[in-house]
Amino acid sequence: MTITTPLVDQLQVDLFIDGQWTASSSEKRFRVENPATLETLAYVADGTPDDAQRAIEAAGAAQASWGRTSPRFRADILRKAYEIVLSRAEELAAIMTSEMGKPLAEAKGEIAYGAEFLRWFSEEAARIDGDTTTSVDGANRILVTKEPVGPSILVTPWNFPLAMGTRKIGTAIAAGCTMVFKPAELTPLTSLALAAILKEAGLPDGVLNVVPTSSASSVVSVWMNSGIARKVSFTGSTEVGKILLRQAAENVLRSSMELGGNAPFIVLRDADLDRAVEGAIVAKMRNMGEACTAANRIYVHREIADEFSRRFAERMDALVVGDGARPGTQVGPLIDQDGLDKVQQLVNDAVSRGAKVLTGGFRPEGPGYFYKPTVLVDVPADAEISRTEIFGPVAPITVFDTEDEVIRMANDTEWGLVGYVFTQDLDKAARFSASLEVGMVGVNTGIVSNPAAPFGGVKQSGLGREGGRVGIDEFLEYKYTAIPVPAPQA
């Protein structure tokens, strides 16, 4: 299913504030394009600082009543939204493919994955617990309860426009927090469609407020400095995350940060090569490599490096590149010209330093931000591609000799989101899982993301966790109440 003009005409393209769709106070709009065809999809309301202020005030006004709603009431809204998302999977996938570029089959996979966060947190809403005990001197009952942290700022990236939204919004709803939400400028249509679904599912006015904008800093700064927000949850680059953390410090806001990655993908000598190659394809090429969890540095033991590289290059070369809306497409375009230029520059730098291209290394002819899936070998440690997040379909392979050597290389980065290791030895798998300085480890698998698992990293890859049983705690405050124990009567 491809996106059509009538379908675009049916989409919401305005701001969503206090339960109403409204134009920007400036009446300006920004353009959303299809990265495969460069055609205009829509013109979306361009939120201003004044609009941001209206949104945060709406969230603040709604917090008290929303925070008092029952867990079952919130759970039922999330469950209804989950069902609506699944019922409209074809339409949502078409929107996502058109504004983001990923193949339609992969977009459908994200719809299913993103919907699961709504279902997961519908179940977690009813399981917010507490604790009670007696003080050590026996004088007091200690009652511990959990309450919503309050109005929350949510900022999401363009690469997973539905799943990143549901992962944050679903958690906040379950916890009883109101929200202001800034979707990515490049992919606002999926996020606005999600807001419409949540309204249809019965979410009260003011609980979710969505302000798309072409000036992210001006909108988010209003929220950060409003005195109303109590929490910020951001997914994006480490650089922007640091700016938000400085602003959060000034206002003492609870912070969750899911930032950049530089994932090592390690193939040990005893690895099942067929499984390792397929795992590398999944870990590298999901979302055209535009994922913080993407395999960024592939390390292969010297004894199997040639065979692995040959098989992997053959698989990469066979991938079908094209418009994600066309049947059979496996690799869509990159998101924009900047992303395309960055990938080409990284390849050129690596080759100038001695790397060899096994396949790819160029942009196909024609419109769109396409780049041929690329495999590089003999990549030197000083190449820029070894030190930065690629965010594209380029796989640099480096050879290693010893386990200690590869662990040192894998950990030699400021990031620590995820790592992958392929081995048939359970002891080695456990040792590498313990040694890698990351928040998540995939053993013999190229996929770690799961709504039931805590997603997040260490070092400069972020703070806090999303998903799993612990994800909801990021939106809850602990309250302790002391209750005197009456003295026994004579």
GUDO-136061 format. One line per field, with one value per residue (C-alpha): x, y, z; residue number from 1; residue in one letter. Coordinates in steps of 0.2 Angstrom, whole numbers, plus 2048, in hexadecimal, padded with zeros to 3 digits. Example, Ala and Ser with C-alpha at 12.3 -4.5 7.8 and 13.67 -1.06 7.14 Angstrom:
2
px <- c(83E, 844)
py <- c(7EA, 7FB)
pz <- c(827, 824)
i <- c(1, 2)
aa <- c(A, S)
This chain:
490
px <- c(800, 807, 802, 7F6, 7F1, 7E0, 7E8, 7F3, 7E4, 7DC, 7EB, 7EC, 7F9, 7F6, 7FB, 7F2, 7F0, 7E3, 7DA, 7D8, 7E0, 7E6, 7F1, 801, 800, 80C, 801, 811, 813, 822, 824, 825, 82D, 82E, 841, 83F, 837, 83A, 828, 81E, 813, 80B, 80D, 80D, 809, 819, 818, 81F, 824, 813, 80B, 817, 811, 7FF, 804, 80D, 7FF, 7F2, 7FD, 7FF, 7EC, 7E8, 7F5, 7EB, 7DB, 7E5, 7F0, 7E1, 7DA, 7DA, 7E7, 7D9, 7D2, 7E4, 7E7, 7D7, 7DB, 7EC, 7E4, 7D8, 7E5, 7EF, 7E0, 7DE, 7F0, 7F0, 7DF, 7E7, 7F8, 7F8, 7F4, 800, 80E, 80A, 80C, 81C, 824, 820, 827, 835, 83A, 83B, 834, 822, 825, 831, 824, 817, 823, 825, 812, 811, 820, 81A, 808, 810, 816, 803, 7FE, 80D, 80A, 7F7, 7FC, 809, 7FD, 7F4, 804, 80B, 80F, 815, 81C, 819, 824, 828, 836, 844, 840, 82E, 827, 820, 818, 821, 815, 81D, 812, 815, 80E, 80F, 81E, 814, 813, 820, 82A, 82C, 837, 839, 845, 83F, 846, 838, 82A, 81C, 826, 830, 81F, 816, 825, 825, 812, 80C, 817, 812, 7FF, 801, 80A, 7FD, 808, 802, 80D, 814, 81B, 826, 827, 836, 834, 838, 82B, 81C, 80E, 80F, 810, 801, 7F7, 7FC, 7F5, 7E5, 7E3, 7E6, 7D8, 7CD, 7D1, 7CB, 7DA, 7D3, 7D7, 7E8, 7F0, 7FA, 7FF, 809, 812, 81C, 828, 837, 83F, 841, 84C, 840, 831, 83A, 843, 832, 82D, 83D, 83C, 829, 829, 81B, 824, 82C, 833, 83C, 83E, 849, 84F, 85C, 86E, 87A, 87D, 86B, 869, 877, 86F, 85E, 867, 86F, 85D, 856, 864, 85E, 84C, 850, 845, 845, 84E, 84E, 85B, 85C, 86B, 877, 87F, 88F, 88A, 898, 893, 89F, 8A1, 8AC, 8B6, 8A9, 89A, 88D, 891, 880, 878, 885, 883, 870, 872, 87D, 871, 863, 86E, 875, 867, 858, 851, 85E, 86B, 863, 861, 86A, 86B, 872, 882, 88F, 89F, 8A1, 8AF, 8B3, 8C0, 8CF, 8CC, 8BB, 8BC, 8BE, 8AF, 8A4, 8A8, 8A5, 894, 88E, 893, 889, 87A, 87C, 87E, 86E, 863, 856, 858, 849, 839, 833, 821, 826, 824, 834, 83E, 84A, 853, 84B, 853, 85C, 852, 859, 868, 872, 871, 876, 885, 88B, 88B, 894, 8A1, 8A4, 8A7, 8B3, 8BD, 8BF, 8C4, 8D1, 8D8, 8DA, 8C9, 8C3, 8B2, 8AB, 89A, 891, 899, 88E, 87E, 872, 86C, 85B, 851, 850, 85D, 863, 874, 879, 87C, 88F, 89C, 8AD, 8BC, 8CD, 8C6, 8D3, 8D0, 8D2, 8C5, 8B7, 8AA, 8B2, 8AE, 89D, 88B, 889, 876, 876, 878, 88B, 894, 8A6, 8AF, 8BE, 8C8, 8CE, 8D9, 8D5, 8C5, 8CE, 8D2, 8C1, 8B9, 8C5, 8C1, 8AE, 8AF, 8BA, 8AC, 8A2, 892, 88B, 879, 87A, 886, 885, 88F, 88E, 895, 890, 898, 88D, 89B, 8A2, 891, 88F, 8A1, 89E, 88D, 896, 8A5, 89C, 899, 887, 875, 86F, 878, 871, 879, 877, 869, 869, 859, 858, 849, 83A, 82C, 82E, 841, 849, 850, 85F, 872, 880, 88E, 889, 87B, 86F, 866, 858, 84E, 83F, 833, 834, 82E, 839, 834, 825, 82F, 837, 826, 822, 828, 829, 820, 824, 817, 81B, 80C, 80F, 80C, 801, 80A, 803, 7F6, 7F9)
py <- c(800, 811, 821, 82B, 83D, 839, 830, 83F, 84A, 840, 841, 84E, 85B, 867, 869, 85F, 869, 866, 859, 865, 866, 877, 881, 889, 89A, 8A0, 897, 891, 87F, 874, 868, 855, 84B, 83A, 835, 829, 834, 845, 849, 854, 84A, 857, 868, 867, 875, 87C, 87E, 88E, 892, 899, 888, 87F, 88A, 886, 873, 873, 87D, 870, 862, 86A, 86E, 85C, 854, 854, 84B, 840, 83A, 835, 82A, 817, 80C, 802, 811, 815, 803, 802, 812, 80A, 7F9, 802, 80C, 7FB, 7F4, 803, 804, 7F1, 7F4, 802, 7FA, 7FB, 80D, 812, 808, 811, 822, 81D, 816, 826, 832, 828, 81C, 80B, 7FD, 7F9, 7E8, 7F0, 7FE, 7F1, 7E9, 7F9, 7FB, 7EA, 7EE, 7FF, 7F9, 7ED, 7FB, 801, 7EF, 7ED, 7FD, 7FA, 7EB, 7F4, 802, 7F6, 7EF, 7FF, 7F9, 800, 7F9, 7F9, 7F4, 7F9, 805, 7FC, 804, 7FE, 80F, 812, 80A, 80E, 80F, 812, 816, 81C, 82B, 833, 83E, 84B, 854, 84C, 852, 845, 847, 83A, 837, 834, 822, 819, 825, 819, 80E, 81D, 826, 817, 812, 823, 828, 817, 817, 829, 824, 815, 81F, 82D, 83A, 848, 84C, 858, 84F, 855, 849, 84A, 857, 84A, 83E, 847, 83E, 82D, 836, 841, 831, 829, 838, 837, 825, 828, 835, 829, 81C, 828, 831, 841, 852, 85A, 849, 849, 859, 857, 866, 862, 870, 874, 87D, 86F, 879, 888, 87C, 870, 87E, 886, 875, 873, 884, 884, 880, 874, 865, 859, 84C, 84B, 83B, 83D, 832, 839, 83E, 83F, 851, 857, 84B, 855, 866, 85F, 858, 869, 871, 863, 867, 879, 874, 864, 859, 846, 840, 831, 832, 825, 82B, 826, 815, 80D, 7FB, 7EE, 7DE, 7D0, 7C0, 7B3, 7A5, 798, 7A1, 799, 7A3, 7A2, 7A8, 7B6, 7BC, 7BD, 7C5, 7D2, 7D6, 7D9, 7E3, 7EE, 7F0, 7F2, 803, 805, 806, 815, 80F, 812, 7FF, 7FC, 7F2, 800, 7F6, 7E4, 7DB, 7C9, 7BD, 7BC, 7A9, 7AC, 7BE, 7BA, 7AE, 7B9, 7C8, 7BF, 7B8, 7C9, 7D3, 7C7, 7C9, 7DC, 7DD, 7D3, 7DF, 7E8, 7FB, 806, 80F, 806, 807, 7FB, 7E8, 7DF, 7EE, 7EA, 7FA, 80B, 81C, 825, 833, 842, 84A, 84D, 83B, 835, 841, 83B, 829, 82D, 837, 829, 81D, 829, 82C, 819, 815, 824, 81C, 80B, 802, 7F7, 7F7, 7E5, 7EB, 7FC, 80C, 817, 81F, 818, 823, 82B, 835, 832, 830, 81F, 817, 805, 7F9, 7F9, 7EE, 7F4, 7EA, 7EE, 7FD, 806, 80B, 81D, 81E, 829, 81B, 812, 820, 826, 821, 81D, 81D, 815, 805, 804, 7F5, 7F7, 7E7, 7E6, 7D6, 7D1, 7C3, 7C1, 7C3, 7D0, 7DA, 7DB, 7DF, 7ED, 7F4, 7F1, 7FB, 809, 815, 822, 819, 80A, 806, 7F4, 7E7, 7D6, 7C7, 7B7, 7A7, 795, 794, 799, 79D, 7AA, 7B1, 7B4, 7BB, 7C7, 7CD, 7D1, 7DA, 7E5, 7F6, 7F8, 7F8, 7E9, 7DA, 7CF, 7BE, 7B5, 7C1, 7D2, 7D8, 7DE, 7E9, 7E2, 7EB, 7DF, 7E3, 7F3, 7FD, 809, 80B, 810, 81D, 82B, 820, 826, 826, 81B, 80D, 80C, 7FD, 7ED, 7ED, 7FB, 807, 80E, 813, 821, 829, 826, 82E, 825, 82C, 826, 828, 825, 81F, 81D, 80D, 80F, 809, 7F9, 7FC, 7F6)
pz <- c(800, 7FB, 802, 7F7, 7F6, 7FD, 80C, 80F, 80E, 81C, 828, 836, 833, 840, 852, 860, 86F, 87D, 873, 864, 853, 850, 844, 84A, 851, 843, 836, 82E, 829, 824, 816, 818, 80A, 804, 805, 7F7, 7EA, 7F1, 7EF, 7FB, 807, 811, 81A, 82C, 839, 83F, 852, 85A, 86C, 86F, 86A, 875, 884, 880, 87F, 890, 898, 892, 899, 8A9, 8AB, 8A7, 8B3, 8C3, 8BC, 8B1, 8BF, 8C9, 8BC, 8C0, 8B9, 8B0, 8A7, 8A1, 89C, 892, 888, 883, 87F, 874, 86B, 869, 860, 855, 850, 84A, 841, 837, 834, 822, 822, 82F, 826, 816, 81F, 827, 817, 80E, 81B, 821, 813, 81B, 811, 813, 81B, 827, 82B, 82F, 83B, 844, 845, 84D, 859, 85D, 861, 86D, 878, 87A, 87F, 88B, 894, 895, 89F, 8A9, 8AE, 8B9, 8C1, 8C9, 8DA, 8EB, 8FB, 90D, 91C, 92E, 933, 93C, 94D, 94B, 94D, 93B, 92D, 91D, 90E, 8FD, 8EE, 8DC, 8D4, 8C3, 8C1, 8B8, 8A7, 89C, 88D, 87F, 870, 863, 854, 842, 83F, 849, 849, 850, 85C, 864, 867, 86E, 879, 882, 880, 886, 895, 89A, 898, 8A3, 8B0, 8B0, 8A9, 89D, 88E, 882, 873, 865, 856, 84A, 83D, 82F, 834, 83D, 833, 83C, 84D, 849, 844, 854, 85E, 854, 859, 86B, 86B, 863, 870, 87D, 884, 88D, 886, 88C, 890, 880, 877, 866, 85F, 84F, 84A, 83F, 84E, 85B, 867, 868, 86C, 878, 881, 886, 88D, 897, 89F, 8A1, 8B4, 8B0, 8A8, 8B5, 8A9, 898, 88E, 87E, 870, 864, 863, 871, 86D, 86F, 87E, 887, 883, 88A, 89A, 89D, 89C, 8A7, 8B4, 8B4, 8B8, 8C1, 8B5, 8B6, 8A6, 89B, 88C, 87E, 874, 867, 864, 85D, 85E, 85D, 854, 858, 84F, 859, 851, 856, 84F, 844, 834, 82C, 83C, 83E, 82C, 82E, 83F, 837, 82A, 836, 842, 835, 828, 833, 82E, 821, 82F, 836, 848, 858, 85A, 849, 848, 846, 847, 842, 84A, 843, 848, 83C, 838, 832, 82C, 819, 819, 823, 819, 808, 80E, 816, 807, 7FB, 806, 807, 7F4, 7F1, 7FB, 7F0, 7F1, 7ED, 7F2, 801, 7FB, 7EC, 7EF, 7F1, 7F8, 806, 808, 807, 806, 814, 81C, 814, 80A, 81A, 81F, 80D, 80D, 81E, 819, 809, 812, 81F, 811, 808, 818, 81B, 809, 80A, 819, 811, 813, 805, 7FE, 7FB, 7F5, 7F3, 7F8, 7EC, 7EA, 7DC, 7CE, 7CF, 7DC, 7EE, 7FC, 7F8, 7FC, 7F7, 805, 808, 810, 815, 81A, 821, 829, 834, 846, 842, 834, 839, 836, 844, 850, 84C, 84A, 837, 836, 824, 81B, 81D, 826, 82B, 82F, 83A, 83E, 84F, 856, 869, 874, 87F, 870, 869, 87A, 87B, 86A, 86D, 87D, 876, 873, 87C, 878, 880, 87A, 873, 86E, 864, 866, 85C, 863, 866, 877, 886, 891, 884, 882, 894, 895, 887, 88E, 89E, 896, 889, 890, 889, 88F, 884, 87D, 86E, 86F, 85E, 859, 850, 859, 86B, 86B, 874, 87D, 88C, 88D, 895, 887, 88A, 88B, 896, 894, 887, 880, 88D, 89E, 8A3, 89B, 890, 88F, 89A, 8AC, 8B1, 8A3, 8AC, 8BB, 8B0, 8B1, 8C4, 8D4, 8E4, 8F3, 905, 913, 925, 92F, 942, 94A, 959, 969, 970, 97E, 98F)
i <- c(1, 2, 3, 4, 5, 6, 7, 8, 9, 10, 11, 12, 13, 14, 15, 16, 17, 18, 19, 20, 21, 22, 23, 24, 25, 26, 27, 28, 29, 30, 31, 32, 33, 34, 35, 36, 37, 38, 39, 40, 41, 42, 43, 44, 45, 46, 47, 48, 49, 50, 51, 52, 53, 54, 55, 56, 57, 58, 59, 60, 61, 62, 63, 64, 65, 66, 67, 68, 69, 70, 71, 72, 73, 74, 75, 76, 77, 78, 79, 80, 81, 82, 83, 84, 85, 86, 87, 88, 89, 90, 91, 92, 93, 94, 95, 96, 97, 98, 99, 100, 101, 102, 103, 104, 105, 106, 107, 108, 109, 110, 111, 112, 113, 114, 115, 116, 117, 118, 119, 120, 121, 122, 123, 124, 125, 126, 127, 128, 129, 130, 131, 132, 133, 134, 135, 136, 137, 138, 139, 140, 141, 142, 143, 144, 145, 146, 147, 148, 149, 150, 151, 152, 153, 154, 155, 156, 157, 158, 159, 160, 161, 162, 163, 164, 165, 166, 167, 168, 169, 170, 171, 172, 173, 174, 175, 176, 177, 178, 179, 180, 181, 182, 183, 184, 185, 186, 187, 188, 189, 190, 191, 192, 193, 194, 195, 196, 197, 198, 199, 200, 201, 202, 203, 204, 205, 206, 207, 208, 209, 210, 211, 212, 213, 214, 215, 216, 217, 218, 219, 220, 221, 222, 223, 224, 225, 226, 227, 228, 229, 230, 231, 232, 233, 234, 235, 236, 237, 238, 239, 240, 241, 242, 243, 244, 245, 246, 247, 248, 249, 250, 251, 252, 253, 254, 255, 256, 257, 258, 259, 260, 261, 262, 263, 264, 265, 266, 267, 268, 269, 270, 271, 272, 273, 274, 275, 276, 277, 278, 279, 280, 281, 282, 283, 284, 285, 286, 287, 288, 289, 290, 291, 292, 293, 294, 295, 296, 297, 298, 299, 300, 301, 302, 303, 304, 305, 306, 307, 308, 309, 310, 311, 312, 313, 314, 315, 316, 317, 318, 319, 320, 321, 322, 323, 324, 325, 326, 327, 328, 329, 330, 331, 332, 333, 334, 335, 336, 337, 338, 339, 340, 341, 342, 343, 344, 345, 346, 347, 348, 349, 350, 351, 352, 353, 354, 355, 356, 357, 358, 359, 360, 361, 362, 363, 364, 365, 366, 367, 368, 369, 370, 371, 372, 373, 374, 375, 376, 377, 378, 379, 380, 381, 382, 383, 384, 385, 386, 387, 388, 389, 390, 391, 392, 393, 394, 395, 396, 397, 398, 399, 400, 401, 402, 403, 404, 405, 406, 407, 408, 409, 410, 411, 412, 413, 414, 415, 416, 417, 418, 419, 420, 421, 422, 423, 424, 425, 426, 427, 428, 429, 430, 431, 432, 433, 434, 435, 436, 437, 438, 439, 440, 441, 442, 443, 444, 445, 446, 447, 448, 449, 450, 451, 452, 453, 454, 455, 456, 457, 458, 459, 460, 461, 462, 463, 464, 465, 466, 467, 468, 469, 470, 471, 472, 473, 474, 475, 476, 477, 478, 479, 480, 481, 482, 483, 484, 485, 486, 487, 488, 489, 490)
aa <- c(M, T, I, T, T, P, L, V, D, Q, L, Q, V, D, L, F, I, D, G, Q, W, T, A, S, S, S, E, K, R, F, R, V, E, N, P, A, T, L, E, T, L, A, Y, V, A, D, G, T, P, D, D, A, Q, R, A, I, E, A, A, G, A, A, Q, A, S, W, G, R, T, S, P, R, F, R, A, D, I, L, R, K, A, Y, E, I, V, L, S, R, A, E, E, L, A, A, I, M, T, S, E, M, G, K, P, L, A, E, A, K, G, E, I, A, Y, G, A, E, F, L, R, W, F, S, E, E, A, A, R, I, D, G, D, T, T, T, S, V, D, G, A, N, R, I, L, V, T, K, E, P, V, G, P, S, I, L, V, T, P, W, N, F, P, L, A, M, G, T, R, K, I, G, T, A, I, A, A, G, C, T, M, V, F, K, P, A, E, L, T, P, L, T, S, L, A, L, A, A, I, L, K, E, A, G, L, P, D, G, V, L, N, V, V, P, T, S, S, A, S, S, V, V, S, V, W, M, N, S, G, I, A, R, K, V, S, F, T, G, S, T, E, V, G, K, I, L, L, R, Q, A, A, E, N, V, L, R, S, S, M, E, L, G, G, N, A, P, F, I, V, L, R, D, A, D, L, D, R, A, V, E, G, A, I, V, A, K, M, R, N, M, G, E, A, C, T, A, A, N, R, I, Y, V, H, R, E, I, A, D, E, F, S, R, R, F, A, E, R, M, D, A, L, V, V, G, D, G, A, R, P, G, T, Q, V, G, P, L, I, D, Q, D, G, L, D, K, V, Q, Q, L, V, N, D, A, V, S, R, G, A, K, V, L, T, G, G, F, R, P, E, G, P, G, Y, F, Y, K, P, T, V, L, V, D, V, P, A, D, A, E, I, S, R, T, E, I, F, G, P, V, A, P, I, T, V, F, D, T, E, D, E, V, I, R, M, A, N, D, T, E, W, G, L, V, G, Y, V, F, T, Q, D, L, D, K, A, A, R, F, S, A, S, L, E, V, G, M, V, G, V, N, T, G, I, V, S, N, P, A, A, P, F, G, G, V, K, Q, S, G, L, G, R, E, G, G, R, V, G, I, D, E, F, L, E, Y, K, Y, T, A, I, P, V, P, A, P, Q, A)
